């Protein structure tokens, strides 16, 4: 939209079906978004209108809510779903607090998708070989790129906590500061957009796939969660004696109850399960533990005031609005129904059958289809539309024969 049109308050409308557009560009049948495929109104969030500092010509980005023309939030909007979950907490005098950790890869341009991604050539004229994890100088070869990323984050008001090289080749992680869940979802979305745009300026490619490289750790979007009492600001996961509360236990119980049903929301793509099938620091289970990275739900070592639950299942490819909404909704379900968690696990452990999670997109979608909990928390229209869109993507994937199949199976009898 032109700046003039936006400043005049002109309403921007969009077909409802666009909210269910699949990643290849197509749409499920119209019955999933209203047979008339009528319009939605895109209503800009006033605090989320940002001039884009990397743009050579003046441009701005406005994060919007997708509202029905009658005024209420669309059931198909993931941002709207997150706002509803936050409102349910507020009705109980509670406010969730979250932080996201986003991992991503920086690659050279990949013009032939049949070829593997490669790390870029750095300032030293060489490509990284994977020996830079957690090194203080690990991003020096990409200094111009990261310098502009930091400047653009500051210009967009994105406060960063820590930034480091992760375990993969040319893989990095940023931790955003904890705060309001809607704000953190907006900031995570903006950061991913910023990364890709600045990378293009520098002749690079930022990839937020869950598992872009074989034999290399995947990229996650861990979600740290706590809850405060609105009236006092106190963390309700710790009592006056600094001990864990019943609400803390019930929140974990709810997370465990929802993780298998919601796996398709946390791991939304075929590639997501490449990360989860090789679960080094990417646990595909609903176990919980004190500071054990093999558990899907980890309680990081912290002071009682910062007691929190880290959901380690979502990948970097997850929709931040939907992943945060699903995780918080599961926790609130546990609080409302006073669900008790399993016993905490420590050290090396075998995952019990009742705490294992779907390990393919097909299995995750089948689990979501059967989930009454998902329909109760997100509504029939959203869940059925989401499944329809993701089923199209899965079908498209199965329409192609992979290089592995041609290489390994062609000579078989």
C-alpha positions as CSV (number, residue, x, y, z in Angstrom):
1,X,0.0,0.0,0.0
2,X,1.2,3.5,-0.7
3,X,2.2,5.6,2.4
4,X,-0.5,8.1,1.4
5,X,-3.2,5.4,1.4
6,X,-2.0,4.0,4.7
7,X,-1.9,7.4,6.4
8,X,-5.4,8.2,5.1
9,X,-6.7,5.2,7.0
10,X,-7.7,3.3,3.9
11,X,-8.8,-0.2,4.8
12,X,-6.8,-3.0,3.3
13,X,-8.8,-6.1,2.6
14,X,-7.6,-9.6,1.7
15,X,-9.4,-12.9,0.8
16,X,-9.9,-15.2,3.8
17,X,-8.4,-18.1,1.9
18,X,-4.9,-16.4,1.9
19,X,-4.6,-17.4,5.6
20,X,-4.7,-21.0,4.5
21,X,-2.4,-20.7,1.5
22,X,0.1,-23.5,1.5
23,X,3.8,-23.0,1.1
24,X,3.7,-24.0,-2.6
25,X,1.2,-21.2,-3.3
26,X,-2.1,-23.3,-3.6
27,X,-5.2,-23.4,-1.5
28,X,-7.3,-26.2,0.1
29,X,-11.0,-26.4,-1.0
30,X,-13.0,-23.3,-0.3
31,X,-15.1,-25.0,2.3
32,X,-12.2,-24.7,4.7
33,X,-12.3,-20.8,4.6
34,X,-15.9,-20.1,3.6
35,X,-17.3,-21.0,0.3
36,X,-17.7,-17.4,-0.8
37,X,-14.0,-16.7,0.0
38,X,-15.0,-13.3,1.3
39,X,-12.6,-10.6,2.5
40,X,-10.9,-10.0,5.8
41,X,-9.7,-6.6,7.0
42,X,-6.0,-6.2,7.8
43,X,-5.8,-3.9,10.8
44,X,-2.4,-2.5,11.6
45,X,-1.0,-2.8,15.1
46,X,-0.1,0.8,16.0
47,X,3.0,-0.2,17.9
48,X,4.3,-2.5,15.1
49,X,4.7,-0.1,12.2
50,X,8.3,0.0,11.3
51,X,10.4,1.9,8.7
52,X,12.7,-0.7,7.2
53,X,16.3,0.4,7.8
54,X,17.8,-1.9,5.2
55,X,15.7,-0.6,2.3
56,X,17.3,1.8,-0.1
57,X,14.0,3.5,-0.8
58,X,11.7,4.6,2.0
59,X,9.5,1.6,3.0
60,X,7.7,0.5,6.1
61,X,6.2,-2.8,7.4
62,X,3.1,-2.9,9.5
63,X,2.2,-6.1,11.4
64,X,-1.6,-6.5,11.2
65,X,-4.4,-8.4,12.8
66,X,-6.7,-10.3,10.4
67,X,-10.2,-9.4,11.4
68,X,-13.6,-10.3,10.0
69,X,-15.4,-7.4,8.4
70,X,-17.8,-7.5,11.3
71,X,-14.9,-6.6,13.6
72,X,-14.0,-9.8,15.5
73,X,-10.7,-11.6,15.0
74,X,-10.6,-14.2,12.3
75,X,-10.5,-17.8,13.6
76,X,-7.9,-18.5,10.9
77,X,-5.4,-15.9,12.2
78,X,-2.5,-17.3,14.2
79,X,-1.9,-13.8,15.7
80,X,-5.6,-13.8,16.7
81,X,-5.3,-17.2,18.2
82,X,-2.4,-16.1,20.4
83,X,-4.3,-13.0,21.6
84,X,-7.2,-15.3,22.6
85,X,-4.9,-17.5,24.7
86,X,-3.4,-14.4,26.4
87,X,-6.9,-13.2,27.2
88,X,-7.8,-16.5,28.8
89,X,-4.8,-16.1,31.1
90,X,-5.9,-12.5,31.9
91,X,-9.4,-13.6,32.8
92,X,-7.7,-15.6,35.7
93,X,-5.6,-12.6,36.7
94,X,-2.5,-14.1,35.1
95,X,0.0,-12.9,32.4
96,X,2.3,-15.4,30.6
97,X,5.9,-14.3,30.0
98,X,7.9,-15.8,27.2
99,X,11.3,-15.6,25.5
100,X,12.3,-17.3,22.2
101,X,15.7,-18.7,21.2
102,X,16.0,-18.7,17.4
103,X,18.7,-20.7,15.5
104,X,19.4,-20.1,11.8
105,X,22.1,-20.8,9.2
106,X,23.9,-18.3,7.0
107,X,24.8,-19.8,3.6
108,X,26.1,-18.8,0.2
109,X,23.4,-18.4,-2.4
110,X,22.0,-21.8,-3.4
111,X,20.9,-21.4,-7.1
112,X,20.5,-25.2,-7.6
113,X,18.2,-26.8,-5.0
114,X,19.5,-30.3,-6.0
115,X,22.8,-29.3,-4.4
116,X,23.6,-29.1,-0.7
117,X,23.8,-25.7,1.0
118,X,27.4,-24.4,1.5
119,X,28.7,-21.9,4.0
120,X,29.7,-18.5,2.5
121,X,33.2,-17.3,1.8
122,X,34.2,-15.1,4.7
123,X,36.4,-12.1,5.0
124,X,39.4,-14.4,5.2
125,X,38.6,-15.9,1.8
126,X,37.7,-19.3,3.2
127,X,34.5,-21.2,4.0
128,X,33.9,-22.3,7.5
129,X,34.5,-26.0,8.1
130,X,32.4,-26.4,11.3
131,X,35.0,-25.8,14.0
132,X,33.7,-22.5,15.2
133,X,30.9,-23.5,17.6
134,X,30.8,-21.1,20.6
135,X,34.0,-19.3,19.5
136,X,34.2,-15.6,20.4
137,X,35.5,-14.9,16.8
138,X,33.2,-17.2,15.0
139,X,31.2,-14.6,13.1
140,X,34.2,-12.4,12.3
141,X,34.2,-13.7,8.7
142,X,30.7,-12.4,8.3
143,X,31.3,-9.1,10.2
144,X,29.7,-6.7,7.7
145,X,26.5,-8.8,7.6
146,X,26.2,-9.1,11.4
147,X,27.1,-5.4,11.9
148,X,24.1,-4.4,9.8
149,X,21.9,-7.0,11.5
150,X,22.7,-5.4,14.9
151,X,22.0,-1.9,13.5
152,X,18.7,-2.9,12.0
153,X,17.6,-4.7,15.2
154,X,18.3,-1.5,17.1
155,X,16.4,0.6,14.5
156,X,13.4,-1.8,14.8
157,X,13.5,-1.8,18.6
158,X,14.4,-5.5,18.8
159,X,16.4,-5.9,22.1
160,X,18.7,-8.8,22.0
161,X,20.1,-10.8,24.9
162,X,22.8,-13.2,23.7
163,X,24.1,-14.0,20.3
164,X,26.4,-16.9,19.5
165,X,27.7,-19.4,16.9
166,X,25.8,-22.7,17.3
167,X,27.0,-26.2,16.7
168,X,26.3,-26.4,13.0
169,X,28.4,-25.1,10.1
170,X,27.7,-21.4,9.8
171,X,24.8,-21.8,12.3
172,X,24.0,-19.0,14.8
173,X,21.5,-18.4,17.6
174,X,19.9,-15.3,19.1
175,X,18.1,-15.1,22.4
176,X,15.4,-12.4,22.5
177,X,14.6,-10.7,25.8
178,X,11.6,-12.2,27.7
179,X,8.3,-10.3,27.8
180,X,4.7,-10.3,26.6
181,X,4.0,-13.3,24.4
182,X,2.4,-11.2,21.6
183,X,5.3,-8.8,21.6
184,X,7.8,-11.7,21.4
185,X,6.0,-13.3,18.6
186,X,6.0,-10.0,16.7
187,X,9.7,-9.6,17.4
188,X,10.6,-13.1,16.3
189,X,8.7,-12.6,13.1
190,X,10.4,-9.3,12.5
191,X,13.8,-10.7,13.2
192,X,13.4,-13.6,10.8
193,X,12.3,-11.1,8.1
194,X,15.2,-8.8,8.9
195,X,17.7,-11.6,8.7
196,X,16.6,-12.6,5.2
197,X,16.5,-9.1,3.8
198,X,19.9,-8.0,5.2
199,X,21.4,-11.3,3.9
200,X,20.2,-10.6,0.4
201,X,22.0,-7.2,0.5
202,X,25.2,-8.9,1.4
203,X,25.0,-11.7,-1.2
204,X,24.1,-14.3,1.5
205,X,21.2,-16.6,2.2
206,X,19.7,-17.0,5.6
207,X,17.9,-20.3,6.1
208,X,15.4,-21.1,8.9
209,X,14.6,-24.6,7.9
210,X,14.6,-27.0,10.8
211,X,17.3,-29.3,9.2
212,X,19.0,-27.8,6.1
213,X,22.2,-29.9,6.4
214,X,22.6,-33.7,6.9
215,X,24.8,-34.9,9.8
216,X,24.5,-31.5,11.4
217,X,22.3,-30.3,14.3
218,X,19.1,-28.7,13.2
219,X,17.7,-25.3,14.1
220,X,15.2,-24.8,16.9
221,X,13.0,-22.1,18.3
222,X,12.9,-22.9,22.0
223,X,10.2,-21.2,24.0
224,X,10.8,-20.2,27.6
225,X,7.6,-19.7,29.6
226,X,6.7,-18.4,33.0
227,X,3.5,-16.8,34.4
228,X,3.1,-13.8,36.7
229,X,0.2,-12.6,38.7
230,X,-1.1,-9.4,37.2
231,X,-1.8,-7.8,40.5
232,X,1.6,-8.4,42.1
233,X,4.0,-9.2,39.2
234,X,5.1,-12.3,41.2
235,X,6.1,-15.5,39.3
236,X,3.4,-18.0,40.2
237,X,5.7,-20.9,39.6
238,X,7.5,-20.1,42.9
239,X,5.9,-19.8,46.4
240,X,7.0,-17.5,49.3
241,X,9.5,-20.1,50.3
242,X,11.0,-20.2,46.8
243,X,9.7,-23.7,46.2
244,X,7.8,-24.9,43.1
245,X,4.1,-24.4,43.3
246,X,1.1,-26.6,42.3
247,X,0.5,-24.2,39.4
248,X,4.0,-25.0,38.2
249,X,3.3,-28.7,38.3
250,X,0.0,-28.3,36.6
251,X,1.5,-26.2,33.8
252,X,4.0,-28.9,33.1
253,X,1.2,-31.5,33.2
254,X,-0.7,-29.5,30.6
255,X,2.3,-29.2,28.4
256,X,2.8,-33.0,28.5
257,X,-0.9,-33.5,27.7
258,X,-0.8,-31.3,24.6
259,X,2.6,-31.9,23.1
260,X,1.7,-35.0,21.0
261,X,-1.6,-33.5,19.8
262,X,0.2,-30.2,18.9
263,X,3.3,-31.6,17.3
264,X,2.1,-30.6,13.9
265,X,1.8,-27.0,15.1
266,X,5.4,-27.0,16.6
267,X,6.9,-29.0,13.6
268,X,4.9,-27.8,10.6
269,X,6.9,-29.1,7.6
270,X,8.2,-32.3,6.2
271,X,11.7,-31.2,7.0
272,X,10.8,-30.5,10.6
273,X,11.0,-34.2,11.3
274,X,14.5,-34.6,9.9
275,X,15.5,-32.5,13.0
276,X,13.4,-34.6,15.4
277,X,14.5,-38.0,14.0
278,X,18.1,-37.1,14.9
279,X,17.3,-35.9,18.4
280,X,20.7,-34.6,19.6
281,X,19.5,-31.6,21.7
282,X,16.3,-31.8,19.6
283,X,14.2,-34.0,21.8
284,X,11.0,-35.5,20.3
285,X,9.4,-36.4,23.6
286,X,7.1,-35.0,26.3
287,X,9.4,-35.9,29.2
288,X,10.4,-33.1,31.6
289,X,13.6,-32.6,33.5
290,X,15.6,-30.2,35.6
291,X,18.3,-28.9,33.2
292,X,18.5,-32.0,30.9
293,X,18.6,-31.0,27.2
294,X,17.4,-34.5,26.2
295,X,13.9,-33.7,27.6
296,X,11.3,-32.0,25.5
297,X,10.4,-29.9,28.5
298,X,13.4,-28.6,30.4
299,X,13.5,-26.5,33.6
300,X,16.6,-24.4,33.2
301,X,18.8,-23.8,36.2
302,X,17.7,-20.4,37.6
303,X,16.7,-18.4,40.7
304,X,13.2,-19.0,42.0
305,X,12.0,-15.6,40.6
306,X,13.0,-16.8,37.1
307,X,11.6,-20.3,37.4
308,X,10.3,-21.3,33.9
309,X,9.5,-24.1,31.5
310,X,11.4,-24.4,28.2
311,X,9.6,-26.1,25.4
312,X,12.4,-27.5,23.2
313,X,10.1,-29.1,20.5
314,X,9.5,-26.2,18.1
315,X,11.9,-25.7,15.2
316,X,13.1,-22.5,13.6
317,X,10.5,-23.1,10.8
318,X,7.6,-22.9,13.2
319,X,5.1,-20.0,13.1
320,X,6.0,-18.0,16.3
321,X,2.4,-16.9,16.9
322,X,1.1,-20.4,16.6
323,X,3.9,-22.2,18.4
324,X,3.7,-19.8,21.4
325,X,-0.1,-20.0,21.4
326,X,-0.1,-23.8,21.4
327,X,2.5,-24.1,24.1
328,X,0.7,-21.5,26.4
329,X,-2.7,-23.0,25.7
330,X,-1.5,-26.5,26.7
331,X,0.0,-25.1,30.0
332,X,-3.2,-23.2,30.8
333,X,-5.2,-26.4,30.1
334,X,-3.1,-28.1,32.7
335,X,-3.7,-25.3,35.3
336,X,-7.5,-25.3,34.7
337,X,-7.8,-29.1,35.0
338,X,-5.0,-29.4,37.7
339,X,-3.2,-32.0,35.7
340,X,-0.2,-33.7,37.3
341,X,3.0,-34.3,35.3
342,X,4.9,-37.5,35.1
343,X,7.9,-38.0,37.3
344,X,10.9,-35.8,36.3
345,X,13.7,-37.7,34.5
346,X,17.4,-37.1,34.8
347,X,20.5,-38.5,33.1
348,X,20.2,-41.0,30.2
349,X,16.6,-42.3,29.9
350,X,14.2,-44.3,27.8
351,X,11.2,-42.4,26.6
352,X,8.0,-44.1,27.8
353,X,5.5,-44.9,25.0
354,X,2.9,-42.4,26.5
355,X,5.4,-39.6,26.3
356,X,6.7,-40.2,22.7
357,X,5.7,-37.9,19.9
358,X,4.8,-38.3,16.2
359,X,8.0,-38.6,14.1
360,X,6.6,-37.7,10.7
361,X,4.4,-35.0,9.4
362,X,1.8,-37.6,8.4
363,X,1.7,-39.1,11.9
364,X,1.5,-35.6,13.4
365,X,-1.4,-34.6,11.2
366,X,-3.2,-37.8,12.0
367,X,-2.8,-37.1,15.7
368,X,-4.1,-33.6,15.2
369,X,-7.1,-34.9,13.3
370,X,-8.1,-37.0,16.3
371,X,-7.5,-34.3,18.9
372,X,-10.5,-33.0,20.8
373,X,-8.2,-30.8,22.8
374,X,-6.9,-29.0,19.7
375,X,-10.5,-28.3,18.6
376,X,-11.4,-27.2,22.1
377,X,-8.5,-24.7,22.4
378,X,-8.3,-23.4,18.8
379,X,-11.7,-24.1,17.3
380,X,-12.9,-26.5,14.6
381,X,-12.4,-24.0,11.7
382,X,-8.8,-23.3,12.4
383,X,-7.7,-27.0,13.0
384,X,-9.5,-28.3,10.0
385,X,-8.2,-25.6,7.8
386,X,-4.6,-26.0,9.1
387,X,-4.8,-29.8,8.5
388,X,-6.1,-29.3,4.9
389,X,-3.3,-26.9,4.0
390,X,-0.6,-29.1,5.5
391,X,-2.0,-32.2,3.8
392,X,-1.6,-30.4,0.5
393,X,2.1,-29.8,1.3
394,X,2.6,-33.4,2.3
395,X,1.0,-34.6,-0.9
396,X,3.2,-32.3,-2.9
397,X,6.3,-33.7,-1.2
398,X,5.2,-37.3,-2.0
399,X,4.7,-36.3,-5.7
400,X,8.5,-36.0,-6.0
401,X,11.2,-38.7,-6.2
402,X,14.2,-37.8,-4.1
403,X,17.9,-38.1,-5.1
404,X,18.3,-40.8,-2.3
405,X,15.6,-43.0,-3.9
406,X,17.2,-42.7,-7.3
407,X,20.7,-43.3,-6.0
408,X,20.0,-46.2,-3.6
409,X,16.9,-47.9,-5.0
410,X,17.4,-47.8,-8.8
411,X,19.8,-50.7,-8.9
412,X,17.8,-52.9,-6.5
413,X,16.0,-56.0,-7.9
